[in-house]
Amino acid sequence: MNSSLELVQISLEKLGVGPNIRKHNIEMELDDLAINIRANGQTQPILVYKKKDLDEYEVLEGQRRLNAFDILNTKYPTDGYDKIYAVLTPEPENDNKKMSISLGSNMNQLSMTIDDIQVAVIKLWKELSNMKLVAEEYGISEKTAKKYVRGARLNERLQNASVSGEVCAEADEAIDHIMEAVDLLNWTKDNDVSDEKIIKAAKSFAEKTEADKHDLINEWEKDPERDQDEVEETVAATPGTRKPKSYRITLDPDSDDSLSKYSKSRNKAPGAAAAEIVIDQLKTLVPPSED
């Protein structure tokens, strides 16, 4: 047992993010996490170490909590969110050890199941009879509270599809896509819109970029009874403007530190800050074509 751990409160401006095994879903439902912290306080400290000879700290575990505090501090600059509680640990001896700490922390975090969340949200809804109060009490956004209450009304086939990986790997994303399809196609337990049509649409939503999904939904809304393949063909044949394209990049630890500092200075998520840097540099390095 490490007896040198210490609970401290640290200014956000002194914190940077170290090597983290988590590369995906860092920004997923971050607003809900911020709302939860706003409603219930910080119930779990982050884990940090102090950089040698510097008045700065590096986060080993708790990147999402730190990002949520950044959101809260921007929205409520006088409410004390400029500091976060952290457990201070000695600096690990190397980057591999830092990564192993991050890996162990993320592997041992067992998320609540969709069923557990729905039961809790519905129980509060029955007691409070007001979705806004449910959101405030449970510390999630009103939109998310509504999603789970409505999701509980799905039949067994669609509920199973939301957690089985049939739509996509992440259950939270799957229920979002299923509910989008339910709303778009006007599914109910009693009408003739089939479960398989909902699942096929949800899988397509999960596979597309936001821009492509938006185009598909806009076309399908004109006549929700149309066959999906026909709608997809119509969208594909319709000329449109060029859409933004996503790329995945890997940064060394020093560059990651630099990006983290830059993103904080711009009050942007790291991905948005990186895109801003790339776009600005491309304008300098690659002059616009005269064609």
N, C-alpha and C positions, 0 to 999 in steps of 0.2 A: 504493500500500500504506500502511495506517495504521500509523505507527511509534509511536503513543502508547498502544497497547493494553498492558494490564498484568494479569497473573494474580494474583488476590487471593482470600482466604478471608473470607466475610462471614457474620455472624450472621443467622439466618433472620428474627429480629424486626426487622431493619433493611431488609427487602426488601418491595417492593410490586410488583404487576404492572401494566405500562403498556399502551398500546394494542396489541392483539394481533389479527392477522387471523384466527387460529384461534378459532372460536366453537363448534365441535362436536368431540365425541370427546375433550375435554380430560380427562375422568375415565375414559375407556375403558381397561380393563386396567391401571389405575394401580397396583393391588397387585402385578402382575407386574413393573412397572418398579421398584417399591420392592424387591421380592425380588431383582431383577437387580443393583441397586445394593448391596444387602446382601451378595450373593455375590461380586460382581466389583469393587466400589468404583465411584466416580464416574469414568467414562471420558471424559466430555465436560462441560466447564464451561458454565454459563449465561452469557448476555451481559447486562451491566447498565451503567447510568451513575449517577453520584452526583448527587442533587438539589442544586440551588444553595442554599448557606447552610444545609444540613441534613445531619445525620449519618444520612441514609437513601438507599436506592438503589432504582432502578426497573428491573424485568426487561424487557428487550426481546425476548429469545428464551430459552426454557427453562422455560416455565410448568409443564409436566408434571414435569420434573425437580425443580423447587422443591416442587410438591405431593407428590411421592414422598418428598422429604426431610422434609416435615411429618409424613407418615405414620410414617416411621422414627423421627423424633425423639420422637413420641408413644409408640411401642412400646418404644423403647430409649433412654430419656432420658439415660443415662450413657455412651452409646457414641460420642459425638462427632458426631451428626447435627444438632446445633444450628447448625452452620456448613456452608456450601456453597462450592465453588470456582466462581469467576466471572471472566470476562474483563471488565475495566473499560475502557469506551470513553468518549470525550467525549460530553456530552449532545447529541443531534441538535437541529438548529435549530428544528424544529417538529413537530407531531403527524403531519403527512403523511410526514415523513422517518422517524419512529418506526414508522409503519405499514408503510412500504416495507421497512424492515429486517426486520420480522416476516414480511412476505409473502415476501421473498426467501429467508429461512431455511426457512420451511415448504414452499415450492415446491421447494427443492433437497434436501429430505429424501426419499429413495427408500426406502420400506419394503421389507423382505424379502418375497418372494412366499410364499404358503402352501406351495408345493412346496419352496422352499428351507428353510423352517422345518421341514417334515415330514422332509426328508432328514437334517437335522442332528439333530433329536430322536431319530429312529429309529436313527441311527448310534450315538448315545450310549446308547440303550436296549439295543442289541445288545451293546455293550461292557460296560455296567454291570449289566445284567439286573435293575435295580431302579428303579421309576418315581420313588421318592422321591430316589434318588441322581441320576437324570437331571435332576429339577427343581432340585436343589441345584447341580449342575454347570453347567447351562445358565442358571441364574438366572431361572427362571420358576416359577409355582406348579405343584404336582403336578397340580391339576385341568387346567391348560392343557396340560401335557406329555401327559396322557392323551388330551386332545381331539385333539392333532395325531397321536399314534400311531394312535388309532382312526380318525381321518379318512383316514389313508393307506390304510385297508382298504376305503374306498368304491370303487365301480366308476367307470369313466371318466365316465359320464353325470353322476353326482352330484358328482364332483370338479370337472367343468367348470362345473356350476351354482353351485358355491361361489365361483368367481372371475370368472364372466362377467357378473355383475350381474343374473342372472335372478331371484335370490332377493331381493337388496338390494344397494345400491351398495358397502357395506363388506365385503370378503372375510372378515375376522375374524368379523363378525356373521353372515354367511351360513353359515359352517361351523358356528357355534354352533346356528343354527336347524335346519340339516340334521341335525345330530347329535341334537337334541331330537326331531325327527320320526322318525329312525331308531330311537331308544330307545323312543319311545311306540308305534310301529306294528310293532315287532319285525322290522324289515327285515334281511335278509341277502342276500348275492349269490345264494343258491341257492333262496330261497323265492319265493312268488308275490305278495309285496307289491311293487307296481310302483314304478319310479323316479319316475314322474310323480305318484303319490300322495304320495311323500315331498316332492317339490319343491313341490307345491300346499300341503301343510301348512306347510312351511318359509316360504313366501311369506306365508301367513296369519299366522304367528307374528311375522314381521318387521314386518307392518303394524299389529299390535295393541299396545296398552299392556301393561305387565307384568301388570297386574291382569286384563285381558281375556284375555290369553294363558293365565294361570293357570286361569281359569274354564274355558276351552276344553279344556285338557289334563286337568283334573280330570274333566270330563264324558266325554271320549274314553277315559280310562283304564278306565272301566267296561266298555267293549267296543271294543277297538282295531280290530275288523273293520268297524265301522259306517262308513257313507259320511260324508265330512267335511261335506257340505252339511246332512245330517240332524243331525249333532252341533251345528253352528253354529246351526241353527234351534231346537234344544232349549235351548241356552244363552240365546239371545235371548228365548225365551218364558218363561224362568225368572226370576221376580222375585227381586231381590237388593238388598243394601245399595248406597247410592250410592258410587261409586268416586272416588278422588282424580283431579283433572284437572290437566293440565300446561299451562303458559303460557310463551311466549317473550317476553322483554322486552329492551329495549335501554337501556343506561346510558351517560350521558356520562362522560368520563374521570375527573372528580372523584368522581362517585358510584361508579364502578368501584373507585377507590382506597379509598374508604370501606368498600365492601362487602368488599374484600380484607382490610383490617385487621380488620373485624368478624369475618369467617369464621375468621381465624387465632386471634383471641381466644377463639372458641368451639370451636376444634378441629373445624371443620366444613368441608365443601366449599362453595364459593361459592353453588351452587344451593340447598343445604339451608339455608345461613345466610339467603339472600334470602327463602326461603319462611317461615322463622321470623319475620323482620321483618314480612312482609306479614300473616301470621296474627295476630301480636300487635297490629299497628296496626288491623286490621279489627275486632278485639274492642273496641277503643276508639272507633273512628269509626262503626261500625255496630252498635248495640246488638242483642242477640238478639231475634228476634220473639217475641211473646207467644202466637202461634198454637199 
